[in-house]
Amino acid sequence: MNYQLVLQFTANSMADFDRLLALETTLMESLGEIGIVDGHDFGSGTFNIFVLTNEPTTVFIRSHHVILQEAVPNEVRSAYRELNGEDYVILWPSVLTEFSVS
């Protein structure tokens, strides 16, 4: 796997944490061989799900479909980078100009 895709959500409560942890489990089951969910972090008002993949755009599209299907109310932002890279390529939303993982 050459890329790390990050799905980033606003999250401030344990209810957010539990809902997004359930989403992470659903993504593990849904992505198949195109993406490996590599964990998450929670803090500073965000919940990040990390996915290793060779096809970050395809994995985002599939993940976004799952997010919509599961009716996750938290707004999602997404970007990817090369595994050894530092610069993120923003996928969603298209108007986003900066992306970082704290």
Phi, psi and omega in degrees: 000130186258346186230155171245118175265136177244127171255116188242130182234148169288131182207125182231353186229168176293330176297317175300313181303310182298317180297318182284331174294320176296320176299317179303317179297317178297319178297320178304320182282334188268333188281337181063218185278351183278347179205139178246116177292123188249024176108189184209168166219157186218124178161166180054032176082009179227156172235120180250132171250128183255131181231128175269136185197161168260352184230072186299323181292316178298317179294321177298314181301314179295318180295318180298322177299316179297316179301315179293318180297322180277356179054046177289119185283344182286134179294134181256142169236150181212144176204165176223165177212160172296148184307320180264005183268171178242337185270129180267144171258118184282132176254322187207140348286160186294339180275354179292133182249343179223145178216134176209158175244120182274000000 
